[in-house]
Structures are given as structure tokens and as C-alpha cells.
Amino acid sequence: MNIAISWDDEAHTIIRFDYHQGWTWDDFSEAARIVNEMVGGRPYHLIANFDPGAFPPMGALGRFKTAQESLPEQTVVIVVGGGLFINTLVTAFSRVYRAISKNLMVAGSLEEARAKSADLRRQSL
């Protein structure tokens, strides 16, 4: 599988998807299934960390829309890496699907993504 899934923090509040070159929609579906088992209904944030060249397969906007709609309302998705293509895709997604992209963000690094997640958690207390 070309998507690695792991807890990104010891408190198990952030899950990280590391997308590697050549990932497929089957990889994505399997990763989503694994995450559902990992979280067990608990709230979480998700960091989508794209390696350079880890471009999504065809049909990305529609598939990401379906995935975003299936997430619990409080789940924040923070996209990291992937270069200009991924950033353009996130911008297009946010414009086309405004209603479901309110919990979608971009960060320049994993450290920035973790800081954004921590800030959001503090604000929700």
C-alpha cells in the first residue's frame, strides 16, 4: 500500500496519512477503513502528508468530496506537501465545495500542521 497511516501524536488525536508516489484509490479506501478502526468513534484531526510526486489518481475532486462528506463534522483535514499541483487541487476543491471544505486547511510543513491542529483544539476547549 502506498499510503502509510499512523498516529501523529501520543494522545492519539491526530492521524497522519503519508501519501507516496503511485498510490491508488484502492489504497485510499483501505486507509480509510483502517482509520475507522483506529479512531473507534473518537474525534480526531487528519494530516494528509503528500510526498513530492504523490499525485492523486484521476477523479480526485469527486473522490475527495465523498471522503470529506464521510468524515465526522469535527474532523479537520490539514494538507501538507505535494507541491503546486496539490495546493491548486485543494484551492479548487475549497472553491467548488465551500460547504464541506470549512474544516480543510493547508500547511507548509508537518510542524505547521501540528501547530494548527493544537491551536484548533485549544480554541474548542
C-alpha positions as CSV (number, residue, x, y, z in Angstrom):
1,M,0.0,0.0,0.0
2,N,1.4,3.4,-1.0
3,I,-0.4,5.3,1.8
4,A,1.1,4.9,5.3
5,I,-1.2,5.5,8.3
6,S,0.0,6.4,11.8
7,W,-0.9,8.3,14.9
8,D,1.0,11.6,14.7
9,D,0.8,12.3,18.5
10,E,1.0,10.3,21.7
11,A,-2.6,11.4,22.7
12,H,-4.0,9.7,19.6
13,T,-5.8,12.9,18.4
14,I,-4.0,13.3,15.0
15,I,-3.9,10.7,12.3
16,R,-1.3,11.1,9.5
17,F,-1.7,9.8,6.0
18,D,1.6,9.7,4.2
19,Y,0.9,9.6,0.5
20,H,3.7,8.1,-1.6
21,Q,4.1,8.1,-5.3
22,G,1.9,5.6,-7.1
23,W,-0.9,5.5,-4.5
24,T,-4.3,4.3,-5.8
25,W,-8.0,4.7,-4.9
26,D,-7.8,1.1,-3.5
27,D,-5.0,2.3,-1.2
28,F,-7.2,5.2,-0.2
29,S,-10.2,3.1,0.6
30,E,-8.1,0.6,2.6
31,A,-6.5,3.5,4.5
32,A,-10.0,4.9,5.3
33,R,-11.1,1.5,6.6
34,I,-8.1,1.2,8.8
35,V,-8.6,4.7,10.2
36,N,-12.2,3.9,11.1
37,E,-10.9,1.0,13.2
38,M,-8.2,3.1,14.8
39,V,-10.4,6.0,15.9
40,G,-13.3,4.0,17.3
41,G,-15.6,7.0,17.1
42,R,-13.3,9.4,18.9
43,P,-12.7,12.9,17.4
44,Y,-9.5,13.4,15.5
45,H,-7.7,15.6,13.1
46,L,-6.1,14.3,9.9
47,I,-2.8,15.4,8.4
48,A,-2.7,14.4,4.7
49,N,1.1,14.5,4.0
50,F,2.0,14.2,0.3
51,D,5.4,13.2,-0.8
52,P,6.7,15.1,-3.9
53,G,5.3,13.3,-6.9
54,A,2.5,11.6,-4.9
55,F,-0.2,12.9,-7.3
56,P,-3.8,11.7,-6.9
57,P,-5.2,9.3,-9.5
58,M,-7.9,10.6,-11.9
59,G,-11.2,11.7,-10.4
60,A,-9.6,13.4,-7.3
61,L,-12.1,16.2,-6.7
62,G,-15.1,13.8,-6.7
63,R,-13.4,11.1,-4.6
64,F,-12.1,13.7,-2.1
65,K,-15.6,15.2,-1.9
66,T,-17.1,11.8,-1.0
67,A,-14.3,11.3,1.6
68,Q,-14.8,14.7,3.1
69,E,-18.5,14.2,3.4
70,S,-18.0,10.9,5.2
71,L,-15.8,12.4,8.0
72,P,-17.3,13.3,11.3
73,E,-18.2,17.0,11.4
74,Q,-15.4,18.0,13.9
75,T,-12.7,16.3,11.8
76,V,-10.1,18.8,10.5
77,V,-8.0,17.9,7.5
78,I,-4.7,19.6,7.1
79,V,-2.9,19.1,3.8
80,V,0.9,19.2,3.7
81,G,3.3,18.9,0.8
82,G,2.7,17.7,-2.7
83,G,3.8,21.0,-4.3
84,L,1.9,23.3,-6.6
85,F,-0.4,20.6,-8.0
86,I,-1.7,19.6,-4.6
87,N,-2.1,23.2,-3.5
88,T,-4.0,24.0,-6.7
89,L,-6.2,21.0,-6.2
90,V,-7.0,22.0,-2.6
91,T,-7.8,25.5,-3.7
92,A,-10.1,24.3,-6.4
93,F,-11.8,21.9,-4.0
94,S,-12.4,24.7,-1.5
95,R,-13.9,26.9,-4.1
96,V,-16.2,24.2,-5.7
97,Y,-17.2,22.6,-2.4
98,R,-17.3,25.5,0.0
99,A,-19.9,24.0,2.3
100,I,-17.8,20.9,3.1
101,S,-14.4,22.4,3.0
102,K,-14.7,24.6,6.1
103,N,-12.5,22.1,8.0
104,L,-9.9,21.9,5.3
105,M,-6.5,23.7,5.6
106,V,-3.1,23.8,4.0
107,A,0.2,23.8,6.0
108,G,3.7,24.3,4.7
109,S,5.2,21.6,6.9
110,L,4.3,18.9,9.3
111,E,5.3,21.2,12.2
112,E,2.9,23.9,11.0
113,A,0.2,21.3,10.6
114,R,0.7,20.1,14.1
115,A,0.6,23.7,15.4
116,K,-2.6,24.4,13.5
117,S,-4.2,21.3,15.0
118,A,-3.1,22.2,18.5
119,D,-4.4,25.8,18.1
120,L,-7.8,24.5,16.9
121,R,-8.0,22.1,19.9
122,R,-7.2,24.9,22.3
123,Q,-9.9,27.1,20.7
124,S,-12.5,24.3,21.1
125,L,-12.0,23.9,24.9
